Amino acid sequence: KIGADIIAIPTHGKKGLAHFFSGSIGEDVANHATLPVMTFKI
């Protein structure tokens, strides 16, 4: 543990079928994290 205040995760901004089949690590982290999660498109 590092004592972080927020989790920042880059995303590829996939939508539609590409997102449906590959999923999203950022989305999974946001759904399970106990800290605030900030995602940003790369």
mmCIF file as Biopython writes it, N, C-alpha, C and O atoms, coordinates in Angstrom:
data_model
#
loop_
_atom_site.group_PDB
_atom_site.id
_atom_site.type_symbol
_atom_site.label_atom_id
_atom_site.label_alt_id
_atom_site.label_comp_id
_atom_site.label_asym_id
_atom_site.label_entity_id
_atom_site.label_seq_id
_atom_site.pdbx_PDB_ins_code
_atom_site.Cartn_x
_atom_site.Cartn_y
_atom_site.Cartn_z
_atom_site.occupancy
_atom_site.B_iso_or_equiv
_atom_site.auth_seq_id
_atom_site.auth_asym_id
_atom_site.pdbx_PDB_model_num
ATOM 1   N N  . LYS A ? 1  ? 0.844   -1.182 0.000   1.0 0.0 1  A 1 
ATOM 2   C CA . LYS A ? 1  ? 0.000   0.000  0.000   1.0 0.0 1  A 1 
ATOM 3   C C  . LYS A ? 1  ? 0.885   1.239  0.000   1.0 0.0 1  A 1 
ATOM 4   O O  . LYS A ? 1  ? 1.919   1.286  0.666   1.0 0.0 1  A 1 
ATOM 5   N N  . ILE A ? 2  ? 0.450   2.251  -0.771  1.0 0.0 2  A 1 
ATOM 6   C CA . ILE A ? 2  ? 1.262   3.456  -0.901  1.0 0.0 2  A 1 
ATOM 7   C C  . ILE A ? 2  ? 0.571   4.706  -0.372  1.0 0.0 2  A 1 
ATOM 8   O O  . ILE A ? 2  ? 1.149   5.791  -0.437  1.0 0.0 2  A 1 
ATOM 9   N N  . GLY A ? 3  ? -0.620  4.591  0.138   1.0 0.0 3  A 1 
ATOM 10  C CA . GLY A ? 3  ? -1.322  5.742  0.696   1.0 0.0 3  A 1 
ATOM 11  C C  . GLY A ? 3  ? -1.831  6.706  -0.356  1.0 0.0 3  A 1 
ATOM 12  O O  . GLY A ? 3  ? -1.835  7.916  -0.129  1.0 0.0 3  A 1 
ATOM 13  N N  . ALA A ? 4  ? -2.259  6.201  -1.497  1.0 0.0 4  A 1 
ATOM 14  C CA . ALA A ? 4  ? -2.759  7.051  -2.581  1.0 0.0 4  A 1 
ATOM 15  C C  . ALA A ? 4  ? -4.098  7.679  -2.211  1.0 0.0 4  A 1 
ATOM 16  O O  . ALA A ? 4  ? -4.857  7.126  -1.414  1.0 0.0 4  A 1 
ATOM 17  N N  . ASP A ? 5  ? -4.380  8.849  -2.804  1.0 0.0 5  A 1 
ATOM 18  C CA . ASP A ? 5  ? -5.650  9.544  -2.598  1.0 0.0 5  A 1 
ATOM 19  C C  . ASP A ? 5  ? -6.606  9.353  -3.769  1.0 0.0 5  A 1 
ATOM 20  O O  . ASP A ? 5  ? -7.814  9.541  -3.625  1.0 0.0 5  A 1 
ATOM 21  N N  . ILE A ? 6  ? -6.064  8.979  -4.930  1.0 0.0 6  A 1 
ATOM 22  C CA . ILE A ? 6  ? -6.865  8.818  -6.143  1.0 0.0 6  A 1 
ATOM 23  C C  . ILE A ? 6  ? -6.156  7.819  -7.057  1.0 0.0 6  A 1 
ATOM 24  O O  . ILE A ? 6  ? -4.939  7.649  -6.983  1.0 0.0 6  A 1 
ATOM 25  N N  . ILE A ? 7  ? -6.933  7.164  -7.917  1.0 0.0 7  A 1 
ATOM 26  C CA . ILE A ? 7  ? -6.377  6.259  -8.922  1.0 0.0 7  A 1 
ATOM 27  C C  . ILE A ? 7  ? -6.605  6.908  -10.283 1.0 0.0 7  A 1 
ATOM 28  O O  . ILE A ? 7  ? -7.737  7.263  -10.610 1.0 0.0 7  A 1 
ATOM 29  N N  . ALA A ? 8  ? -5.550  7.070  -11.082 1.0 0.0 8  A 1 
ATOM 30  C CA . ALA A ? 8  ? -5.652  7.642  -12.424 1.0 0.0 8  A 1 
ATOM 31  C C  . ALA A ? 8  ? -5.328  6.551  -13.442 1.0 0.0 8  A 1 
ATOM 32  O O  . ALA A ? 8  ? -4.284  5.904  -13.360 1.0 0.0 8  A 1 
ATOM 33  N N  . ILE A ? 9  ? -6.231  6.352  -14.399 1.0 0.0 9  A 1 
ATOM 34  C CA . ILE A ? 9  ? -6.086  5.274  -15.376 1.0 0.0 9  A 1 
ATOM 35  C C  . ILE A ? 9  ? -6.334  5.820  -16.784 1.0 0.0 9  A 1 
ATOM 36  O O  . ILE A ? 9  ? -7.375  6.426  -17.036 1.0 0.0 9  A 1 
ATOM 37  N N  . PRO A ? 10 ? -5.388  5.612  -17.701 1.0 0.0 10 A 1 
ATOM 38  C CA . PRO A ? 10 ? -5.640  6.000  -19.093 1.0 0.0 10 A 1 
ATOM 39  C C  . PRO A ? 10 ? -6.577  4.996  -19.763 1.0 0.0 10 A 1 
ATOM 40  O O  . PRO A ? 10 ? -6.537  3.805  -19.458 1.0 0.0 10 A 1 
ATOM 41  N N  . THR A ? 11 ? -7.423  5.482  -20.680 1.0 0.0 11 A 1 
ATOM 42  C CA . THR A ? 11 ? -8.319  4.604  -21.434 1.0 0.0 11 A 1 
ATOM 43  C C  . THR A ? 11 ? -8.139  4.883  -22.919 1.0 0.0 11 A 1 
ATOM 44  O O  . THR A ? 11 ? -7.587  5.912  -23.308 1.0 0.0 11 A 1 
ATOM 45  N N  . HIS A ? 12 ? -8.609  3.959  -23.738 1.0 0.0 12 A 1 
ATOM 46  C CA . HIS A ? 12 ? -8.550  4.137  -25.185 1.0 0.0 12 A 1 
ATOM 47  C C  . HIS A ? 12 ? -9.859  4.680  -25.735 1.0 0.0 12 A 1 
ATOM 48  O O  . HIS A ? 12 ? -9.945  5.003  -26.920 1.0 0.0 12 A 1 
ATOM 49  N N  . GLY A ? 13 ? -10.868 4.783  -24.899 1.0 0.0 13 A 1 
ATOM 50  C CA . GLY A ? 13 ? -12.148 5.346  -25.329 1.0 0.0 13 A 1 
ATOM 51  C C  . GLY A ? 13 ? -12.909 4.468  -26.309 1.0 0.0 13 A 1 
ATOM 52  O O  . GLY A ? 13 ? -13.605 4.979  -27.186 1.0 0.0 13 A 1 
ATOM 53  N N  . LYS A ? 14 ? -12.785 3.154  -26.169 1.0 0.0 14 A 1 
ATOM 54  C CA . LYS A ? 14 ? -13.504 2.241  -27.063 1.0 0.0 14 A 1 
ATOM 55  C C  . LYS A ? 14 ? -15.001 2.323  -26.793 1.0 0.0 14 A 1 
ATOM 56  O O  . LYS A ? 14 ? -15.438 2.527  -25.661 1.0 0.0 14 A 1 
ATOM 57  N N  . LYS A ? 15 ? -15.780 2.157  -27.869 1.0 0.0 15 A 1 
ATOM 58  C CA . LYS A ? 15 ? -17.236 2.183  -27.758 1.0 0.0 15 A 1 
ATOM 59  C C  . LYS A ? 15 ? -17.814 1.039  -28.579 1.0 0.0 15 A 1 
ATOM 60  O O  . LYS A ? 15 ? -17.111 0.417  -29.376 1.0 0.0 15 A 1 
ATOM 61  N N  . GLY A ? 16 ? -19.054 0.776  -28.383 1.0 0.0 16 A 1 
ATOM 62  C CA . GLY A ? 16 ? -19.773 -0.195 -29.194 1.0 0.0 16 A 1 
ATOM 63  C C  . GLY A ? 16 ? -19.260 -1.609 -29.034 1.0 0.0 16 A 1 
ATOM 64  O O  . GLY A ? 16 ? -18.928 -2.039 -27.929 1.0 0.0 16 A 1 
ATOM 65  N N  . LEU A ? 17 ? -19.196 -2.338 -30.149 1.0 0.0 17 A 1 
ATOM 66  C CA . LEU A ? 17 ? -18.810 -3.746 -30.109 1.0 0.0 17 A 1 
ATOM 67  C C  . LEU A ? 17 ? -17.376 -3.948 -29.647 1.0 0.0 17 A 1 
ATOM 68  O O  . LEU A ? 17 ? -17.084 -4.940 -28.979 1.0 0.0 17 A 1 
ATOM 69  N N  . ALA A ? 18 ? -16.474 -3.034 -29.986 1.0 0.0 18 A 1 
ATOM 70  C CA . ALA A ? 18 ? -15.081 -3.168 -29.542 1.0 0.0 18 A 1 
ATOM 71  C C  . ALA A ? 18 ? -15.016 -3.185 -28.022 1.0 0.0 18 A 1 
ATOM 72  O O  . ALA A ? 18 ? -14.280 -3.981 -27.440 1.0 0.0 18 A 1 
ATOM 73  N N  . HIS A ? 19 ? -15.783 -2.312 -27.376 1.0 0.0 19 A 1 
ATOM 74  C CA . HIS A ? 19 ? -15.814 -2.267 -25.911 1.0 0.0 19 A 1 
ATOM 75  C C  . HIS A ? 19 ? -16.497 -3.514 -25.356 1.0 0.0 19 A 1 
ATOM 76  O O  . HIS A ? 19 ? -16.052 -4.080 -24.357 1.0 0.0 19 A 1 
ATOM 77  N N  . PHE A ? 20 ? -17.573 -3.936 -26.002 1.0 0.0 20 A 1 
ATOM 78  C CA . PHE A ? 20 ? -18.325 -5.102 -25.530 1.0 0.0 20 A 1 
ATOM 79  C C  . PHE A ? 20 ? -17.455 -6.354 -25.513 1.0 0.0 20 A 1 
ATOM 80  O O  . PHE A ? 20 ? -17.512 -7.128 -24.558 1.0 0.0 20 A 1 
ATOM 81  N N  . PHE A ? 21 ? -16.657 -6.563 -26.546 1.0 0.0 21 A 1 
ATOM 82  C CA . PHE A ? 21 ? -15.862 -7.788 -26.637 1.0 0.0 21 A 1 
ATOM 83  C C  . PHE A ? 21 ? -14.557 -7.716 -25.860 1.0 0.0 21 A 1 
ATOM 84  O O  . PHE A ? 21 ? -14.092 -8.741 -25.362 1.0 0.0 21 A 1 
ATOM 85  N N  . SER A ? 22 ? -13.955 -6.547 -25.740 1.0 0.0 22 A 1 
ATOM 86  C CA . SER A ? 22 ? -12.658 -6.461 -25.058 1.0 0.0 22 A 1 
ATOM 87  C C  . SER A ? 22 ? -12.789 -6.020 -23.607 1.0 0.0 22 A 1 
ATOM 88  O O  . SER A ? 22 ? -11.867 -6.240 -22.821 1.0 0.0 22 A 1 
ATOM 89  N N  . GLY A ? 23 ? -13.908 -5.403 -23.226 1.0 0.0 23 A 1 
ATOM 90  C CA . GLY A ? 23 ? -14.072 -4.933 -21.853 1.0 0.0 23 A 1 
ATOM 91  C C  . GLY A ? 23 ? -13.214 -3.711 -21.581 1.0 0.0 23 A 1 
ATOM 92  O O  . GLY A ? 23 ? -12.590 -3.163 -22.489 1.0 0.0 23 A 1 
ATOM 93  N N  . SER A ? 24 ? -13.188 -3.294 -20.338 1.0 0.0 24 A 1 
ATOM 94  C CA . SER A ? 24 ? -12.436 -2.107 -19.965 1.0 0.0 24 A 1 
ATOM 95  C C  . SER A ? 24 ? -11.843 -2.299 -18.578 1.0 0.0 24 A 1 
ATOM 96  O O  . SER A ? 24 ? -12.570 -2.468 -17.599 1.0 0.0 24 A 1 
ATOM 97  N N  . ILE A ? 25 ? -10.533 -2.272 -18.503 1.0 0.0 25 A 1 
ATOM 98  C CA . ILE A ? 25 ? -9.865  -2.395 -17.203 1.0 0.0 25 A 1 
ATOM 99  C C  . ILE A ? 25 ? -10.217 -1.192 -16.340 1.0 0.0 25 A 1 
ATOM 100 O O  . ILE A ? 25 ? -10.470 -1.339 -15.144 1.0 0.0 25 A 1 
ATOM 101 N N  . GLY A ? 26 ? -10.235 0.004  -16.940 1.0 0.0 26 A 1 
ATOM 102 C CA . GLY A ? 26 ? -10.590 1.202  -16.190 1.0 0.0 26 A 1 
ATOM 103 C C  . GLY A ? 26 ? -11.974 1.119  -15.584 1.0 0.0 26 A 1 
ATOM 104 O O  . GLY A ? 26 ? -12.192 1.541  -14.449 1.0 0.0 26 A 1 
ATOM 105 N N  . GLU A ? 27 ? -12.905 0.577  -16.341 1.0 0.0 27 A 1 
ATOM 106 C CA . GLU A ? 27 ? -14.275 0.422  -15.843 1.0 0.0 27 A 1 
ATOM 107 C C  . GLU A ? 27 ? -14.323 -0.578 -14.693 1.0 0.0 27 A 1 
ATOM 108 O O  . GLU A ? 27 ? -15.015 -0.353 -13.700 1.0 0.0 27 A 1 
ATOM 109 N N  . ASP A ? 28 ? -13.593 -1.675 -14.825 1.0 0.0 28 A 1 
ATOM 110 C CA . ASP A ? 28 ? -13.550 -2.672 -13.750 1.0 0.0 28 A 1 
ATOM 111 C C  . ASP A ? 28 ? -12.943 -2.084 -12.482 1.0 0.0 28 A 1 
ATOM 112 O O  . ASP A ? 28 ? -13.454 -2.310 -11.385 1.0 0.0 28 A 1 
ATOM 113 N N  . VAL A ? 29 ? -11.856 -1.330 -12.626 1.0 0.0 29 A 1 
ATOM 114 C CA . VAL A ? 29 ? -11.226 -0.700 -11.460 1.0 0.0 29 A 1 
ATOM 115 C C  . VAL A ? 29 ? -12.190 0.285  -10.818 1.0 0.0 29 A 1 
ATOM 116 O O  . VAL A ? 29 ? -12.345 0.296  -9.596  1.0 0.0 29 A 1 
ATOM 117 N N  . ALA A ? 30 ? -12.842 1.116  -11.634 1.0 0.0 30 A 1 
ATOM 118 C CA . ALA A ? 30 ? -13.776 2.112  -11.103 1.0 0.0 30 A 1 
ATOM 119 C C  . ALA A ? 30 ? -14.926 1.459  -10.344 1.0 0.0 30 A 1 
ATOM 120 O O  . ALA A ? 30 ? -15.404 2.002  -9.349  1.0 0.0 30 A 1 
ATOM 121 N N  . ASN A ? 31 ? -15.365 0.303  -10.810 1.0 0.0 31 A 1 
ATOM 122 C CA . ASN A ? 31 ? -16.479 -0.387 -10.156 1.0 0.0 31 A 1 
ATOM 123 C C  . ASN A ? 31 ? -16.082 -1.056 -8.850  1.0 0.0 31 A 1 
ATOM 124 O O  . ASN A ? 31 ? -16.946 -1.317 -8.013  1.0 0.0 31 A 1 
ATOM 125 N N  . HIS A ? 32 ? -14.802 -1.339 -8.654  1.0 0.0 32 A 1 
ATOM 126 C CA . HIS A ? 32 ? -14.372 -2.081 -7.470  1.0 0.0 32 A 1 
ATOM 127 C C  . HIS A ? 32 ? -13.460 -1.299 -6.522  1.0 0.0 32 A 1 
ATOM 128 O O  . HIS A ? 32 ? -13.177 -1.771 -5.421  1.0 0.0 32 A 1 
ATOM 129 N N  . ALA A ? 33 ? -13.002 -0.129 -6.923  1.0 0.0 33 A 1 
ATOM 130 C CA . ALA A ? 33 ? -12.050 0.636  -6.111  1.0 0.0 33 A 1 
ATOM 131 C C  . ALA A ? 33 ? -12.735 1.294  -4.914  1.0 0.0 33 A 1 
ATOM 132 O O  . ALA A ? 33 ? -13.911 1.654  -4.968  1.0 0.0 33 A 1 
ATOM 133 N N  . THR A ? 34 ? -11.976 1.437  -3.846  1.0 0.0 34 A 1 
ATOM 134 C CA . THR A ? 34 ? -12.477 2.157  -2.673  1.0 0.0 34 A 1 
ATOM 135 C C  . THR A ? 34 ? -12.052 3.622  -2.708  1.0 0.0 34 A 1 
ATOM 136 O O  . THR A ? 34 ? -12.518 4.422  -1.896  1.0 0.0 34 A 1 
ATOM 137 N N  . LEU A ? 35 ? -11.175 3.976  -3.638  1.0 0.0 35 A 1 
ATOM 138 C CA . LEU A ? 35 ? -10.721 5.355  -3.827  1.0 0.0 35 A 1 
ATOM 139 C C  . LEU A ? 35 ? -11.418 5.960  -5.041  1.0 0.0 35 A 1 
ATOM 140 O O  . LEU A ? 35 ? -11.950 5.223  -5.871  1.0 0.0 35 A 1 
ATOM 141 N N  . PRO A ? 36 ? -11.424 7.286  -5.160  1.0 0.0 36 A 1 
ATOM 142 C CA . PRO A ? 36 ? -11.920 7.904  -6.386  1.0 0.0 36 A 1 
ATOM 143 C C  . PRO A ? 36 ? -11.041 7.480  -7.566  1.0 0.0 36 A 1 
ATOM 144 O O  . PRO A ? 36 ? -9.830  7.314  -7.419  1.0 0.0 36 A 1 
ATOM 145 N N  . VAL A ? 37 ? -11.662 7.305  -8.735  1.0 0.0 37 A 1 
ATOM 146 C CA . VAL A ? 37 ? -10.939 6.897  -9.937  1.0 0.0 37 A 1 
ATOM 147 C C  . VAL A ? 37 ? -11.126 7.962  -11.003 1.0 0.0 37 A 1 
ATOM 148 O O  . VAL A ? 37 ? -12.253 8.355  -11.308 1.0 0.0 37 A 1 
ATOM 149 N N  . MET A ? 38 ? -10.010 8.433  -11.574 1.0 0.0 38 A 1 
ATOM 150 C CA . MET A ? 38 ? -10.038 9.394  -12.668 1.0 0.0 38 A 1 
ATOM 151 C C  . MET A ? 38 ? -9.547  8.678  -13.919 1.0 0.0 38 A 1 
ATOM 152 O O  . MET A ? 38 ? -8.438  8.144  -13.930 1.0 0.0 38 A 1 
ATOM 153 N N  . THR A ? 39 ? -10.363 8.662  -14.979 1.0 0.0 39 A 1 
ATOM 154 C CA . THR A ? 39 ? -9.932  8.082  -16.244 1.0 0.0 39 A 1 
ATOM 155 C C  . THR A ? 39 ? -9.737  9.209  -17.245 1.0 0.0 39 A 1 
ATOM 156 O O  . THR A ? 39 ? -10.427 10.228 -17.198 1.0 0.0 39 A 1 
ATOM 157 N N  . PHE A ? 40 ? -8.789  9.011  -18.152 1.0 0.0 40 A 1 
ATOM 158 C CA . PHE A ? 40 ? -8.545  10.008 -19.191 1.0 0.0 40 A 1 
ATOM 159 C C  . PHE A ? 40 ? -8.206  9.300  -20.488 1.0 0.0 40 A 1 
ATOM 160 O O  . PHE A ? 40 ? -7.513  8.283  -20.495 1.0 0.0 40 A 1 
ATOM 161 N N  . LYS A ? 41 ? -8.702  9.850  -21.586 1.0 0.0 41 A 1 
ATOM 162 C CA . LYS A ? 41 ? -8.517  9.254  -22.904 1.0 0.0 41 A 1 
ATOM 163 C C  . LYS A ? 41 ? -7.117  9.547  -23.427 1.0 0.0 41 A 1 
ATOM 164 O O  . LYS A ? 41 ? -6.630  10.675 -23.352 1.0 0.0 41 A 1 
ATOM 165 N N  . ILE A ? 42 ? -6.477  8.495  -23.964 1.0 0.0 42 A 1 
ATOM 166 C CA . ILE A ? 42 ? -5.149  8.689  -24.564 1.0 0.0 42 A 1 
ATOM 167 C C  . ILE A ? 42 ? -5.223  8.522  -26.058 1.0 0.0 42 A 1 
ATOM 168 O O  . ILE A ? 42 ? -4.210  8.647  -26.745 1.0 0.0 42 A 1 
#
